[in-house]
Amino acid sequence: MITAAQLRAARALLGIDQRRLAELSGLSVPTIQRMEASEGVIRGNVDSLMKLVGALDAAGIELIPEGALSSQGGRGIRLKAG
C-alpha cells in the first residue's frame, strides 16, 4: 500500500513532475493527479497500482510498510543507494 503523501514525497525525492511519473509508469497524468489527491491510502485498480509501484521501484524508490524499518533504518520511503 502507498499513501498519497508517500507518492508525492517519492516524486519529490526523484525530482520528477507528474507528467514524467505518468510516462515512467504508463499511466495518464489525470490518473497520477487523482492518486496524489487521494486521502490516505491510494485506491485504484490493481494493474494501475502495480505499474505505479513498479515505476517507483525501477527509479530507485523503496516503499516501506507503515511501522516497519528499512534495512537502512528509515521509515516510509527512501531513495535506494546505487
PDB file of N, CA, C and O in Angstrom:
ATOM      1  N   MET A   1       0.837  -1.172   0.000  1.00  0.00           N
ATOM      2  CA  MET A   1       0.000   0.000   0.000  1.00  0.00           C
ATOM      3  C   MET A   1       0.886   1.241   0.000  1.00  0.00           C
ATOM      4  O   MET A   1       1.968   1.251   0.587  1.00  0.00           O
ATOM      5  N   ILE A   2       0.418   2.254  -0.651  1.00  0.00           N
ATOM      6  CA  ILE A   2       1.120   3.527  -0.711  1.00  0.00           C
ATOM      7  C   ILE A   2       0.110   4.647  -0.489  1.00  0.00           C
ATOM      8  O   ILE A   2      -0.996   4.616  -1.029  1.00  0.00           O
ATOM      9  N   THR A   3       0.499   5.621   0.302  1.00  0.00           N
ATOM     10  CA  THR A   3      -0.393   6.748   0.543  1.00  0.00           C
ATOM     11  C   THR A   3      -0.111   7.859  -0.462  1.00  0.00           C
ATOM     12  O   THR A   3       0.938   7.881  -1.106  1.00  0.00           O
ATOM     13  N   ALA A   4      -1.047   8.767  -0.582  1.00  0.00           N
ATOM     14  CA  ALA A   4      -0.875   9.911  -1.474  1.00  0.00           C
ATOM     15  C   ALA A   4       0.338  10.732  -1.042  1.00  0.00           C
ATOM     16  O   ALA A   4       1.101  11.207  -1.884  1.00  0.00           O
ATOM     17  N   ALA A   5       0.513  10.896   0.254  1.00  0.00           N
ATOM     18  CA  ALA A   5       1.662  11.657   0.759  1.00  0.00           C
ATOM     19  C   ALA A   5       2.973  10.970   0.397  1.00  0.00           C
ATOM     20  O   ALA A   5       3.938  11.640   0.027  1.00  0.00           O
ATOM     21  N   GLN A   6       3.021   9.639   0.497  1.00  0.00           N
ATOM     22  CA  GLN A   6       4.230   8.903   0.111  1.00  0.00           C
ATOM     23  C   GLN A   6       4.502   9.073  -1.380  1.00  0.00           C
ATOM     24  O   GLN A   6       5.651   9.232  -1.791  1.00  0.00           O
ATOM     25  N   LEU A   7       3.451   9.039  -2.182  1.00  0.00           N
ATOM     26  CA  LEU A   7       3.619   9.197  -3.622  1.00  0.00           C
ATOM     27  C   LEU A   7       4.202  10.571  -3.944  1.00  0.00           C
ATOM     28  O   LEU A   7       5.137  10.676  -4.738  1.00  0.00           O
ATOM     29  N   ARG A   8       3.660  11.612  -3.340  1.00  0.00           N
ATOM     30  CA  ARG A   8       4.175  12.963  -3.575  1.00  0.00           C
ATOM     31  C   ARG A   8       5.629  13.071  -3.104  1.00  0.00           C
ATOM     32  O   ARG A   8       6.458  13.689  -3.773  1.00  0.00           O
ATOM     33  N   ALA A   9       5.932  12.466  -1.950  1.00  0.00           N
ATOM     34  CA  ALA A   9       7.300  12.502  -1.424  1.00  0.00           C
ATOM     35  C   ALA A   9       8.263  11.732  -2.326  1.00  0.00           C
ATOM     36  O   ALA A   9       9.385  12.177  -2.568  1.00  0.00           O
ATOM     37  N   ALA A  10       7.823  10.585  -2.816  1.00  0.00           N
ATOM     38  CA  ALA A  10       8.669   9.786  -3.709  1.00  0.00           C
ATOM     39  C   ALA A  10       8.985  10.568  -4.982  1.00  0.00           C
ATOM     40  O   ALA A  10      10.119  10.568  -5.460  1.00  0.00           O
ATOM     41  N   ARG A  11       7.981  11.223  -5.515  1.00  0.00           N
ATOM     42  CA  ARG A  11       8.179  12.015  -6.729  1.00  0.00           C
ATOM     43  C   ARG A  11       9.148  13.170  -6.458  1.00  0.00           C
ATOM     44  O   ARG A  11       9.993  13.493  -7.292  1.00  0.00           O
ATOM     45  N   ALA A  12       9.010  13.788  -5.276  1.00  0.00           N
ATOM     46  CA  ALA A  12       9.915  14.878  -4.904  1.00  0.00           C
ATOM     47  C   ALA A  12      11.354  14.373  -4.743  1.00  0.00           C
ATOM     48  O   ALA A  12      12.293  15.039  -5.179  1.00  0.00           O
ATOM     49  N   LEU A  13      11.530  13.205  -4.123  1.00  0.00           N
ATOM     50  CA  LEU A  13      12.868  12.626  -3.983  1.00  0.00           C
ATOM     51  C   LEU A  13      13.517  12.386  -5.339  1.00  0.00           C
ATOM     52  O   LEU A  13      14.723  12.572  -5.504  1.00  0.00           O
ATOM     53  N   LEU A  14      12.714  11.975  -6.298  1.00  0.00           N
ATOM     54  CA  LEU A  14      13.231  11.710  -7.642  1.00  0.00           C
ATOM     55  C   LEU A  14      13.413  12.983  -8.459  1.00  0.00           C
ATOM     56  O   LEU A  14      14.115  12.987  -9.470  1.00  0.00           O
ATOM     57  N   GLY A  15      12.776  14.063  -8.015  1.00  0.00           N
ATOM     58  CA  GLY A  15      12.866  15.319  -8.740  1.00  0.00           C
ATOM     59  C   GLY A  15      12.135  15.297 -10.071  1.00  0.00           C
ATOM     60  O   GLY A  15      12.585  15.894 -11.049  1.00  0.00           O
ATOM     61  N   ILE A  16      10.993  14.595 -10.100  1.00  0.00           N
ATOM     62  CA  ILE A  16      10.225  14.498 -11.338  1.00  0.00           C
ATOM     63  C   ILE A  16       8.827  15.074 -11.143  1.00  0.00           C
ATOM     64  O   ILE A  16       8.322  15.143 -10.022  1.00  0.00           O
ATOM     65  N   ASP A  17       8.212  15.484 -12.244  1.00  0.00           N
ATOM     66  CA  ASP A  17       6.858  16.003 -12.166  1.00  0.00           C
ATOM     67  C   ASP A  17       5.848  14.894 -12.463  1.00  0.00           C
ATOM     68  O   ASP A  17       6.225  13.764 -12.775  1.00  0.00           O
ATOM     69  N   GLN A  18       4.573  15.227 -12.363  1.00  0.00           N
ATOM     70  CA  GLN A  18       3.522  14.230 -12.583  1.00  0.00           C
ATOM     71  C   GLN A  18       3.567  13.669 -13.996  1.00  0.00           C
ATOM     72  O   GLN A  18       3.315  12.482 -14.199  1.00  0.00           O
ATOM     73  N   ARG A  19       3.884  14.507 -14.972  1.00  0.00           N
ATOM     74  CA  ARG A  19       3.952  14.056 -16.362  1.00  0.00           C
ATOM     75  C   ARG A  19       5.030  12.982 -16.533  1.00  0.00           C
ATOM     76  O   ARG A  19       4.804  11.973 -17.202  1.00  0.00           O
ATOM     77  N   ARG A  20       6.198  13.202 -15.928  1.00  0.00           N
ATOM     78  CA  ARG A  20       7.288  12.227 -16.043  1.00  0.00           C
ATOM     79  C   ARG A  20       6.923  10.925 -15.339  1.00  0.00           C
ATOM     80  O   ARG A  20       7.212   9.846 -15.857  1.00  0.00           O
ATOM     81  N   LEU A  21       6.294  11.007 -14.168  1.00  0.00           N
ATOM     82  CA  LEU A  21       5.866   9.795 -13.468  1.00  0.00           C
ATOM     83  C   LEU A  21       4.845   9.036 -14.303  1.00  0.00           C
ATOM     84  O   LEU A  21       4.873   7.807 -14.351  1.00  0.00           O
ATOM     85  N   ALA A  22       3.946   9.758 -14.958  1.00  0.00           N
ATOM     86  CA  ALA A  22       2.965   9.117 -15.835  1.00  0.00           C
ATOM     87  C   ALA A  22       3.676   8.369 -16.960  1.00  0.00           C
ATOM     88  O   ALA A  22       3.313   7.238 -17.284  1.00  0.00           O
ATOM     89  N   GLU A  23       4.684   8.997 -17.550  1.00  0.00           N
ATOM     90  CA  GLU A  23       5.447   8.335 -18.617  1.00  0.00           C
ATOM     91  C   GLU A  23       6.152   7.081 -18.106  1.00  0.00           C
ATOM     92  O   GLU A  23       6.109   6.033 -18.750  1.00  0.00           O
ATOM     93  N   LEU A  24       6.796   7.192 -16.954  1.00  0.00           N
ATOM     94  CA  LEU A  24       7.535   6.061 -16.388  1.00  0.00           C
ATOM     95  C   LEU A  24       6.635   4.887 -16.031  1.00  0.00           C
ATOM     96  O   LEU A  24       7.035   3.728 -16.142  1.00  0.00           O
ATOM     97  N   SER A  25       5.416   5.201 -15.602  1.00  0.00           N
ATOM     98  CA  SER A  25       4.506   4.158 -15.130  1.00  0.00           C
ATOM     99  C   SER A  25       3.528   3.661 -16.199  1.00  0.00           C
ATOM    100  O   SER A  25       2.876   2.633 -16.016  1.00  0.00           O
ATOM    101  N   GLY A  26       3.430   4.384 -17.300  1.00  0.00           N
ATOM    102  CA  GLY A  26       2.460   4.005 -18.327  1.00  0.00           C
ATOM    103  C   GLY A  26       1.038   4.380 -17.960  1.00  0.00           C
ATOM    104  O   GLY A  26       0.083   3.838 -18.516  1.00  0.00           O
ATOM    105  N   LEU A  27       0.895   5.308 -17.022  1.00  0.00           N
ATOM    106  CA  LEU A  27      -0.422   5.782 -16.601  1.00  0.00           C
ATOM    107  C   LEU A  27      -0.648   7.181 -17.168  1.00  0.00           C
ATOM    108  O   LEU A  27       0.288   7.813 -17.655  1.00  0.00           O
ATOM    109  N   SER A  28      -1.868   7.656 -17.106  1.00  0.00           N
ATOM    110  CA  SER A  28      -2.171   9.002 -17.591  1.00  0.00           C
ATOM    111  C   SER A  28      -1.876  10.036 -16.498  1.00  0.00           C
ATOM    112  O   SER A  28      -1.866   9.716 -15.309  1.00  0.00           O
ATOM    113  N   VAL A  29      -1.639  11.265 -16.920  1.00  0.00           N
ATOM    114  CA  VAL A  29      -1.428  12.346 -15.955  1.00  0.00           C
ATOM    115  C   VAL A  29      -2.648  12.507 -15.047  1.00  0.00           C
ATOM    116  O   VAL A  29      -2.474  12.654 -13.837  1.00  0.00           O
ATOM    117  N   PRO A  30      -3.896  12.486 -15.589  1.00  0.00           N
ATOM    118  CA  PRO A  30      -5.047  12.588 -14.686  1.00  0.00           C
ATOM    119  C   PRO A  30      -5.099  11.464 -13.637  1.00  0.00           C
ATOM    120  O   PRO A  30      -5.558  11.690 -12.517  1.00  0.00           O
ATOM    121  N   THR A  31      -4.636  10.270 -13.989  1.00  0.00           N
ATOM    122  CA  THR A  31      -4.609   9.168 -13.018  1.00  0.00           C
ATOM    123  C   THR A  31      -3.625   9.477 -11.902  1.00  0.00           C
ATOM    124  O   THR A  31      -3.936   9.275 -10.728  1.00  0.00           O
ATOM    125  N   ILE A  32      -2.441   9.965 -12.255  1.00  0.00           N
ATOM    126  CA  ILE A  32      -1.447  10.346 -11.242  1.00  0.00           C
ATOM    127  C   ILE A  32      -2.006  11.464 -10.367  1.00  0.00           C
ATOM    128  O   ILE A  32      -1.844  11.436  -9.147  1.00  0.00           O
ATOM    129  N   GLN A  33      -2.659  12.441 -10.979  1.00  0.00           N
ATOM    130  CA  GLN A  33      -3.248  13.550 -10.223  1.00  0.00           C
ATOM    131  C   GLN A  33      -4.297  13.054  -9.235  1.00  0.00           C
ATOM    132  O   GLN A  33      -4.331  13.495  -8.086  1.00  0.00           O
ATOM    133  N   ARG A  34      -5.160  12.130  -9.685  1.00  0.00           N
ATOM    134  CA  ARG A  34      -6.179  11.575  -8.782  1.00  0.00           C
ATOM    135  C   ARG A  34      -5.526  10.823  -7.630  1.00  0.00           C
ATOM    136  O   ARG A  34      -5.953  10.949  -6.482  1.00  0.00           O
ATOM    137  N   MET A  35      -4.495  10.046  -7.930  1.00  0.00           N
ATOM    138  CA  MET A  35      -3.812   9.284  -6.882  1.00  0.00           C
ATOM    139  C   MET A  35      -3.203  10.227  -5.846  1.00  0.00           C
ATOM    140  O   MET A  35      -3.312   9.979  -4.645  1.00  0.00           O
ATOM    141  N   GLU A  36      -2.572  11.293  -6.296  1.00  0.00           N
ATOM    142  CA  GLU A  36      -1.930  12.223  -5.380  1.00  0.00           C
ATOM    143  C   GLU A  36      -2.935  13.050  -4.585  1.00  0.00           C
ATOM    144  O   GLU A  36      -2.610  13.556  -3.511  1.00  0.00           O
ATOM    145  N   ALA A  37      -4.138  13.189  -5.100  1.00  0.00           N
ATOM    146  CA  ALA A  37      -5.174  13.963  -4.415  1.00  0.00           C
ATOM    147  C   ALA A  37      -5.991  13.107  -3.443  1.00  0.00           C
ATOM    148  O   ALA A  37      -6.854  13.622  -2.733  1.00  0.00           O
ATOM    149  N   SER A  38      -5.719  11.806  -3.414  1.00  0.00           N
ATOM    150  CA  SER A  38      -6.451  10.890  -2.535  1.00  0.00           C
ATOM    151  C   SER A  38      -6.216  11.229  -1.074  1.00  0.00           C
ATOM    152  O   SER A  38      -5.222  11.862  -0.716  1.00  0.00           O
ATOM    153  N   GLU A  39      -7.142  10.799  -0.243  1.00  0.00           N
ATOM    154  CA  GLU A  39      -6.985  10.893   1.206  1.00  0.00           C
ATOM    155  C   GLU A  39      -6.416   9.558   1.685  1.00  0.00           C
ATOM    156  O   GLU A  39      -7.014   8.508   1.450  1.00  0.00           O
ATOM    157  N   GLY A  40      -5.296   9.594   2.336  1.00  0.00           N
ATOM    158  CA  GLY A  40      -4.722   8.365   2.887  1.00  0.00           C
ATOM    159  C   GLY A  40      -4.194   7.428   1.816  1.00  0.00           C
ATOM    160  O   GLY A  40      -3.528   7.853   0.872  1.00  0.00           O
ATOM    161  N   VAL A  41      -4.504   6.138   1.976  1.00  0.00           N
ATOM    162  CA  VAL A  41      -4.004   5.104   1.074  1.00  0.00           C
ATOM    163  C   VAL A  41      -4.635   5.276  -0.307  1.00  0.00           C
ATOM    164  O   VAL A  41      -5.843   5.477  -0.434  1.00  0.00           O
ATOM    165  N   ILE A  42      -3.796   5.192  -1.334  1.00  0.00           N
ATOM    166  CA  ILE A  42      -4.274   5.322  -2.708  1.00  0.00           C
ATOM    167  C   ILE A  42      -5.109   4.101  -3.057  1.00  0.00           C
ATOM    168  O   ILE A  42      -4.723   2.964  -2.786  1.00  0.00           O
ATOM    169  N   ARG A  43      -6.246   4.357  -3.656  1.00  0.00           N
ATOM    170  CA  ARG A  43      -7.109   3.283  -4.121  1.00  0.00           C
ATOM    171  C   ARG A  43      -7.143   3.348  -5.635  1.00  0.00           C
ATOM    172  O   ARG A  43      -7.096   4.429  -6.222  1.00  0.00           O
ATOM    173  N   GLY A  44      -7.224   2.213  -6.250  1.00  0.00           N
ATOM    174  CA  GLY A  44      -7.273   2.150  -7.698  1.00  0.00           C
ATOM    175  C   GLY A  44      -7.260   0.699  -8.124  1.00  0.00           C
ATOM    176  O   GLY A  44      -7.221  -0.204  -7.289  1.00  0.00           O
ATOM    177  N   ASN A  45      -7.292   0.480  -9.432  1.00  0.00           N
ATOM    178  CA  ASN A  45      -7.267  -0.910  -9.864  1.00  0.00           C
ATOM    179  C   ASN A  45      -5.856  -1.470  -9.673  1.00  0.00           C
ATOM    180  O   ASN A  45      -4.872  -0.731  -9.688  1.00  0.00           O
ATOM    181  N   VAL A  46      -5.783  -2.749  -9.498  1.00  0.00           N
ATOM    182  CA  VAL A  46      -4.523  -3.420  -9.171  1.00  0.00           C
ATOM    183  C   VAL A  46      -3.475  -3.168 -10.252  1.00  0.00           C
ATOM    184  O   VAL A  46      -2.309  -2.933  -9.934  1.00  0.00           O
ATOM    185  N   ASP A  47      -3.866  -3.213 -11.508  1.00  0.00           N
ATOM    186  CA  ASP A  47      -2.924  -3.008 -12.604  1.00  0.00           C
ATOM    187  C   ASP A  47      -2.269  -1.628 -12.509  1.00  0.00           C
ATOM    188  O   ASP A  47      -1.053  -1.512 -12.656  1.00  0.00           O
ATOM    189  N   SER A  48      -3.056  -0.594 -12.266  1.00  0.00           N
ATOM    190  CA  SER A  48      -2.518   0.763 -12.158  1.00  0.00           C
ATOM    191  C   SER A  48      -1.576   0.891 -10.964  1.00  0.00           C
ATOM    192  O   SER A  48      -0.511   1.498 -11.073  1.00  0.00           O
ATOM    193  N   LEU A  49      -1.960   0.327  -9.841  1.00  0.00           N
ATOM    194  CA  LEU A  49      -1.113   0.394  -8.648  1.00  0.00           C
ATOM    195  C   LEU A  49       0.198  -0.358  -8.859  1.00  0.00           C
ATOM    196  O   LEU A  49       1.254   0.092  -8.416  1.00  0.00           O
ATOM    197  N   MET A  50       0.128  -1.504  -9.534  1.00  0.00           N
ATOM    198  CA  MET A  50       1.343  -2.275  -9.812  1.00  0.00           C
ATOM    199  C   MET A  50       2.270  -1.504 -10.752  1.00  0.00           C
ATOM    200  O   MET A  50       3.487  -1.514 -10.567  1.00  0.00           O
ATOM    201  N   LYS A  51       1.706  -0.844 -11.747  1.00  0.00           N
ATOM    202  CA  LYS A  51       2.513  -0.027 -12.662  1.00  0.00           C
ATOM    203  C   LYS A  51       3.193   1.105 -11.907  1.00  0.00           C
ATOM    204  O   LYS A  51       4.372   1.385 -12.123  1.00  0.00           O
ATOM    205  N   LEU A  52       2.447   1.753 -11.024  1.00  0.00           N
ATOM    206  CA  LEU A  52       2.987   2.863 -10.247  1.00  0.00           C
ATOM    207  C   LEU A  52       4.130   2.397  -9.347  1.00  0.00           C
ATOM    208  O   LEU A  52       5.215   2.978  -9.366  1.00  0.00           O
ATOM    209  N   VAL A  53       3.891   1.364  -8.571  1.00  0.00           N
ATOM    210  CA  VAL A  53       4.905   0.852  -7.648  1.00  0.00           C
ATOM    211  C   VAL A  53       6.114   0.334  -8.428  1.00  0.00           C
ATOM    212  O   VAL A  53       7.251   0.531  -8.000  1.00  0.00           O
ATOM    213  N   GLY A  54       5.886  -0.320  -9.557  1.00  0.00           N
ATOM    214  CA  GLY A  54       6.981  -0.811 -10.386  1.00  0.00           C
ATOM    215  C   GLY A  54       7.842   0.316 -10.919  1.00  0.00           C
ATOM    216  O   GLY A  54       9.069   0.210 -10.934  1.00  0.00           O
ATOM    217  N   ALA A  55       7.210   1.397 -11.355  1.00  0.00           N
ATOM    218  CA  ALA A  55       7.952   2.557 -11.864  1.00  0.00           C
ATOM    219  C   ALA A  55       8.778   3.205 -10.756  1.00  0.00           C
ATOM    220  O   ALA A  55       9.928   3.583 -10.978  1.00  0.00           O
ATOM    221  N   LEU A  56       8.196   3.334  -9.567  1.00  0.00           N
ATOM    222  CA  LEU A  56       8.934   3.911  -8.449  1.00  0.00           C
ATOM    223  C   LEU A  56      10.113   3.025  -8.066  1.00  0.00           C
ATOM    224  O   LEU A  56      11.208   3.522  -7.805  1.00  0.00           O
ATOM    225  N   ASP A  57       9.892   1.720  -8.033  1.00  0.00           N
ATOM    226  CA  ASP A  57      10.957   0.780  -7.704  1.00  0.00           C
ATOM    227  C   ASP A  57      12.089   0.867  -8.731  1.00  0.00           C
ATOM    228  O   ASP A  57      13.261   0.922  -8.360  1.00  0.00           O
ATOM    229  N   ALA A  58      11.743   0.880 -10.013  1.00  0.00           N
ATOM    230  CA  ALA A  58      12.745   0.962 -11.070  1.00  0.00           C
ATOM    231  C   ALA A  58      13.532   2.265 -10.999  1.00  0.00           C
ATOM    232  O   ALA A  58      14.696   2.316 -11.393  1.00  0.00           O
ATOM    233  N   ALA A  59      12.890   3.320 -10.493  1.00  0.00           N
ATOM    234  CA  ALA A  59      13.554   4.620 -10.369  1.00  0.00           C
ATOM    235  C   ALA A  59      14.399   4.714  -9.100  1.00  0.00           C
ATOM    236  O   ALA A  59      15.116   5.695  -8.901  1.00  0.00           O
ATOM    237  N   GLY A  60      14.314   3.694  -8.243  1.00  0.00           N
ATOM    238  CA  GLY A  60      15.151   3.659  -7.053  1.00  0.00           C
ATOM    239  C   GLY A  60      14.466   4.001  -5.746  1.00  0.00           C
ATOM    240  O   GLY A  60      15.132   4.307  -4.758  1.00  0.00           O
ATOM    241  N   ILE A  61      13.141   3.952  -5.728  1.00  0.00           N
ATOM    242  CA  ILE A  61      12.393   4.250  -4.508  1.00  0.00           C
ATOM    243  C   ILE A  61      12.014   2.953  -3.807  1.00  0.00           C
ATOM    244  O   ILE A  61      11.437   2.058  -4.424  1.00  0.00           O
ATOM    245  N   GLU A  62      12.334   2.850  -2.521  1.00  0.00           N
ATOM    246  CA  GLU A  62      11.925   1.714  -1.702  1.00  0.00           C
ATOM    247  C   GLU A  62      10.729   2.136  -0.867  1.00  0.00           C
ATOM    248  O   GLU A  62      10.827   3.072  -0.074  1.00  0.00           O
ATOM    249  N   LEU A  63       9.615   1.466  -1.035  1.00  0.00           N
ATOM    250  CA  LEU A  63       8.432   1.718  -0.214  1.00  0.00           C
ATOM    251  C   LEU A  63       8.515   0.834   1.020  1.00  0.00           C
ATOM    252  O   LEU A  63       8.725  -0.374   0.919  1.00  0.00           O
ATOM    253  N   ILE A  64       8.351   1.443   2.173  1.00  0.00           N
ATOM    254  CA  ILE A  64       8.477   0.725   3.438  1.00  0.00           C
ATOM    255  C   ILE A  64       7.123   0.728   4.123  1.00  0.00           C
ATOM    256  O   ILE A  64       6.557   1.798   4.347  1.00  0.00           O
ATOM    257  N   PRO A  65       6.582  -0.449   4.466  1.00  0.00           N
ATOM    258  CA  PRO A  65       5.271  -0.501   5.126  1.00  0.00           C
ATOM    259  C   PRO A  65       5.254   0.321   6.411  1.00  0.00           C
ATOM    260  O   PRO A  65       6.273   0.465   7.085  1.00  0.00           O
ATOM    261  N   GLU A  66       4.084   0.855   6.736  1.00  0.00           N
ATOM    262  CA  GLU A  66       3.930   1.652   7.945  1.00  0.00           C
ATOM    263  C   GLU A  66       4.336   0.840   9.163  1.00  0.00           C
ATOM    264  O   GLU A  66       3.933  -0.313   9.320  1.00  0.00           O
ATOM    265  N   GLY A  67       5.129   1.450  10.013  1.00  0.00           N
ATOM    266  CA  GLY A  67       5.574   0.804  11.234  1.00  0.00           C
ATOM    267  C   GLY A  67       6.804  -0.069  11.065  1.00  0.00           C
ATOM    268  O   GLY A  67       7.362  -0.550  12.051  1.00  0.00           O
ATOM    269  N   ALA A  68       7.237  -0.281   9.818  1.00  0.00           N
ATOM    270  CA  ALA A  68       8.414  -1.110   9.567  1.00  0.00           C
ATOM    271  C   ALA A  68       9.626  -0.216   9.327  1.00  0.00           C
ATOM    272  O   ALA A  68       9.488   0.959   8.987  1.00  0.00           O
ATOM    273  N   LEU A  69      10.798  -0.781   9.507  1.00  0.00           N
ATOM    274  CA  LEU A  69      12.037  -0.083   9.223  1.00  0.00           C
ATOM    275  C   LEU A  69      12.678  -0.678   7.981  1.00  0.00           C
ATOM    276  O   LEU A  69      12.589  -1.882   7.744  1.00  0.00           O
ATOM    277  N   SER A  70      13.322   0.165   7.194  1.00  0.00           N
ATOM    278  CA  SER A  70      14.063  -0.353   6.043  1.00  0.00           C
ATOM    279  C   SER A  70      15.338  -1.017   6.548  1.00  0.00           C
ATOM    280  O   SER A  70      15.668  -0.931   7.731  1.00  0.00           O
ATOM    281  N   SER A  71      16.033  -1.665   5.662  1.00  0.00           N
ATOM    282  CA  SER A  71      17.299  -2.284   6.030  1.00  0.00           C
ATOM    283  C   SER A  71      18.306  -1.222   6.465  1.00  0.00           C
ATOM    284  O   SER A  71      19.284  -1.538   7.142  1.00  0.00           O
ATOM    285  N   GLN A  72      18.076   0.036   6.080  1.00  0.00           N
ATOM    286  CA  GLN A  72      18.942   1.146   6.442  1.00  0.00           C
ATOM    287  C   GLN A  72      18.423   1.919   7.644  1.00  0.00           C
ATOM    288  O   GLN A  72      19.055   2.886   8.070  1.00  0.00           O
ATOM    289  N   GLY A  73      17.280   1.514   8.205  1.00  0.00           N
ATOM    290  CA  GLY A  73      16.744   2.160   9.385  1.00  0.00           C
ATOM    291  C   GLY A  73      15.765   3.288   9.114  1.00  0.00           C
ATOM    292  O   GLY A  73      15.301   3.927  10.058  1.00  0.00           O
ATOM    293  N   GLY A  74      15.436   3.554   7.862  1.00  0.00           N
ATOM    294  CA  GLY A  74      14.491   4.621   7.511  1.00  0.00           C
ATOM    295  C   GLY A  74      13.062   4.168   7.648  1.00  0.00           C
ATOM    296  O   GLY A  74      12.794   2.988   7.874  1.00  0.00           O
ATOM    297  N   ARG A  75      12.142   5.101   7.511  1.00  0.00           N
ATOM    298  CA  ARG A  75      10.721   4.799   7.579  1.00  0.00           C
ATOM    299  C   ARG A  75      10.025   5.412   6.379  1.00  0.00           C
ATOM    300  O   ARG A  75      10.470   6.437   5.862  1.00  0.00           O
ATOM    301  N   GLY A  76       8.946   4.804   5.931  1.00  0.00           N
ATOM    302  CA  GLY A  76       8.113   5.373   4.864  1.00  0.00           C
ATOM    303  C   GLY A  76       8.623   5.090   3.482  1.00  0.00           C
ATOM    304  O   GLY A  76       8.208   4.108   2.866  1.00  0.00           O
ATOM    305  N   ILE A  77       9.513   5.915   2.970  1.00  0.00           N
ATOM    306  CA  ILE A  77      10.122   5.711   1.661  1.00  0.00           C
ATOM    307  C   ILE A  77      11.562   6.127   1.729  1.00  0.00           C
ATOM    308  O   ILE A  77      11.943   6.914   2.596  1.00  0.00           O
ATOM    309  N   ARG A  78      12.363   5.618   0.837  1.00  0.00           N
ATOM    310  CA  ARG A  78      13.732   6.100   0.747  1.00  0.00           C
ATOM    311  C   ARG A  78      14.239   5.876  -0.658  1.00  0.00           C
ATOM    312  O   ARG A  78      13.761   4.986  -1.362  1.00  0.00           O
ATOM    313  N   LEU A  79      15.188   6.662  -1.064  1.00  0.00           N
ATOM    314  CA  LEU A  79      15.847   6.516  -2.347  1.00  0.00           C
ATOM    315  C   LEU A  79      16.896   5.440  -2.180  1.00  0.00           C
ATOM    316  O   LEU A  79      17.763   5.544  -1.312  1.00  0.00           O
ATOM    317  N   LYS A  80      16.826   4.400  -3.008  1.00  0.00           N
ATOM    318  CA  LYS A  80      17.784   3.301  -2.907  1.00  0.00           C
ATOM    319  C   LYS A  80      19.177   3.781  -3.289  1.00  0.00           C
ATOM    320  O   LYS A  80      19.332   4.619  -4.177  1.00  0.00           O
ATOM    321  N   ALA A  81      20.166   3.256  -2.629  1.00  0.00           N
ATOM    322  CA  ALA A  81      21.555   3.576  -2.980  1.00  0.00           C
ATOM    323  C   ALA A  81      21.926   2.874  -4.270  1.00  0.00           C
ATOM    324  O   ALA A  81      21.451   1.773  -4.545  1.00  0.00           O
ATOM    325  N   GLY A  82      22.762   3.501  -5.047  1.00  0.00           N
ATOM    326  CA  GLY A  82      23.252   2.861  -6.270  1.00  0.00           C
ATOM    327  C   GLY A  82      22.442   3.265  -7.394  1.00  0.00           C
ATOM    328  O   GLY A  82      22.690   2.836  -8.521  1.00  0.00           O
TER     329      GLY A  82
END
